[in-house]
């Protein structure tokens, strides 16, 4: 029987100066009879397996980006809302689940067809078909043994990644090791959910098999950037084992009664400390492979613009994420460039683009995220014994010494002063400087800044395009995008960095502290991140400036430092949502108010008043995993729904 397979067209971005992405244009329709007769057709099938990778660069389809509390949208117009943001507002349900990756539906708007093509189970089925045929040496006779092995490794990785993606979202899932479709009535009775530990072990073994076959680095950067390598596979294994060792998955008594219909327990209720040891070793292996193949923390060094040290430090931070194919990027998604710059960029003062609709700036960071960043002394604002933020709404005037962070002479809130470089690199705010390469002065003095009060250029002006909290997301806008003048802005897109070296350093510090309490080596890896961020090391900062100077000497204290460092460094990268879940902190953090400055205020006295935008609710343990949904649990009698749904 001939199975017709619809080849998904991979997104090909036309970037005139850089074609470093996976250039995939498969035939529209093909049959399995022909797919593995020749190398060229088999390669198209491989790229079809890649085509199901999450489009995280379009954050409309990034499940971690807006499902938590890191980014907020205007409350007065639901046309800006989408599935993930509705989950953040407690609207998830079982009748028609939002961001339904189990069936591939309701990930975007109600009429969105792109989401319906991204069924993860279908992706796994394609990987299985590819592996079955490529492991048959009578198929694809014109391919070299080395290339066959590499392609098999890529498909094994993708198959493992798709299982990991679903495990993180749904908890225990079916392991689909063979070409058995879970789509269609004829196959419904064939699958049931496997215990978490079994799924983790299966994914881990598959990643090990893939790693042996993958290249250590990409050699042909003109055509292959974005394809997976050994460091990518090792990094995903590290993230998998860190997740498996974390409180949500490791000895979680909330799931005592979570069993399948045969009575098999789907969670191991016994805490296993060795899981942290395995995770530690896996992260170290990933770091070693990454560093051996040229990955380093990015720093802005080749300055020809005569910028201040303050601005250069901010560009080191901003470009570590937005620089195309930066040395820090272990895995950048060539199938998904970041396409939401207009939602981050605000209309600036001084030579700004006057087209209000082109620079919307409606992605807002809640005030609690702004408060998470350290003081310039490198400790939390609530711990700094030399600086008081008790009255964080108190008005203060920026001095000349502060002109690279805040417009000189501007009156803004105390919360915006004396903060670490990542605060100014990541966030835009009323009075805050927003340096871009097309600066109207040609330098970082007398450059762009924001005015965000009601009636001002970046402030509330209509009921659609405004920032709800007063904190704009500068981090995601490439500094070389063009925003000046009256013409439409030109955004410099970049492949979404799915895994950065900084991410691995922070994971290693976390695993070390759990396996070796208060590990000095963990602090060393934290300090690598802090040095790039322009901060002193953990020991020096806490000893000299914190009201809790010995905090880093205990496992609990260092754990708190690591979690906060991770939240700051990876802000607005879609990581916080998953971290809060695996740490089992979501029940506390996401049962809280989303607050911001009073966007409707026209004067400093009225604007700088904290107001409640929305009150989030998170029901535990229900909301730690999304529902499979009524449709799938009814048509497959072997599936059990997640607890609470």
C-alpha positions, 0 to 999 in steps of 0.5 A: 500500500502506498502511503502519501506523505505531505512534505512540509515546506521548511521556512526559507528566510530571504536574508540577502547577506546571509544564507546560513540556514537549512535550505529545504525545498522538498517536493510537494508530494511524494510516495514512500516507493520513491522516497528512498530510491536515491540520495536526493529524495532521502535527503528531502525526507530527512529535512521533512523530519527537521520541519516539525521542529518547534517554531520558537522564533515566532513566539506565537508558537513558543509554549514557554514564552507566554504561558507563565509570567515573564511577558504580558500583553495589553488587557484591553484588546484580546486580538493580541492574545493567543493560546499560550497567553490564554494559558497564562491567564488560567484559561486552559481546559480539557474540552478544547485544550490551548496549545494542544501539541497532543493533537497539534491544534489551537496553538495560534488563532482559531483559524490558524492552519500553520499550527495544525501542521505541527503534530509532534506524533506525526514528526516521530512517525516520519523519523521512524519511517526514515530510520527503518528505510535508512537502516536497510542497506538495500535502500538509497544505494548512491549514499556514502556509508559516512553520510548514511550514518550521519543522517541516521544520527540526525533522525535519532536525535530528532526522534529523541527531541520530539519525545523530550518536548512532549515529556516536558509538556505532558509528563509521562507519554507513550514511547513510539519506538516503531512506526505505529501511528497514534493518529486515526481510529485504527491505531487508537488501542495501540498506545498508552503512557509509559512511566516517566523513568522509562521515557527518560531512559529511552530518550537518553539511550536514543541521544547516546546512539545519535551522538556517536553518529553526529559530526562534532561541528558544522563544516559547510556553514553555507548550507548546513547551519542549524543541523544538529551536531554532537554538542547539540545532542549532548546539550539536550541530554543534559537538559533531559537529565536535569529535568528528570532530577528536578523536584517535579519529576524526582520523588514527587508525592503529588502523583502518588495515585497517578497510574495507568488503567492497568495500575502501573505507576507513572511516577517513581515516588522515591527521591533518587539523589543519583539522578543529580549525579547523572545530570551533573556528568551529562552537563559537563560532557555537553560543556566539554564538547561545546568548548572543544568545538569553539563555543565560548561566551560572546563578548562585544570586542571589535568596537569601531564606534567609540562606545562607552564601556557601559554600552559595550557591556550592554552589547555583550549581553544583548548580542549574546542572544541576538547576534546571528550564529554567535559563538555562544549558540550551541543550537540556533533554529535555522527553521525559525528566525525571530519574527516579533521585533516589532512587538518589542520595539518602542517608538523612541525619542530623538529621530524615532520612527514616527509610524506608531503601528510599526513599533508597537512595544506591547510585549511588557515585562511585569514589575516582578521581573524588573525587580529580579535583576540585581543591584550594580553590586551584584546582589538582590535589591532586597538584600543589598545592605548599601542601597535601599529600594524600600521606596522603589517608586520614589522619584529621582533625577538622572545625573550625567554619570548615569547618562548611558543608562538613563537620559540625563536630567530625566525624572524616573523611579528609584527602581530604575537606578543603581541596577546591574548591566543586564537590567539596562541591556534587557529592559526599556523603560520611561527615561531609559536609554535604548542605544541602536547602531543607527543612533541619531547622534552617531554615538551612545550619548544623546541617543534614543531613549523612551518616554512612556507616560500616557500621551507620550510617544511610547506610552498609552495612546490607543487601546491596542498598541501600548505597554501594560507595565512600563517595561519594554523588552529591549533584549530581543531587538537586534541592535543593528535593526533600523528604526529611524526616520519616517520609513518602515523599520528594517529588522535584522532577524536572527535564528532563535537561539534554542541553547546557549553556552550560558544555559549549560554553565547555569545547569552545571552549577545547579547540578553541582550544588545538588550533587555536591552541596555548596560546591565551589566549582558551581560558584566558578561557573556562576562567576563566568556568567557574572563576569560577562555581565559586568558583575563581581563574583558570588563570594565577593558580592555577597560577602561585601554587599549582602545582608546575608553574607554567608548565603552561598555557603549552604546548599539552600542558599546557593540554590536560591542564588543559582535559580535567580541567576538563571532567571536573570541571564535567560530572561525572555528566552522562554526558559523561566516557564519550564524552570518554574515547573521543574523546580516546583515553584510555579504554585507559589510564583504563578499564584501572584499579581502581575503588576506594573506602573500606571500606564494611564498616568500622564505625570510622573506622580501619577505614572509611578504608582504600582497597579495590579494588571492581572491576578494569576492562578495556578492550581497544583498539581493540575497545572504542572502538566497540560491536559491531553483533552477529552477527545483523545482520552475518549477515543483511546481507552488506554490513555489516562488524563493528567491529574486534576484535569 
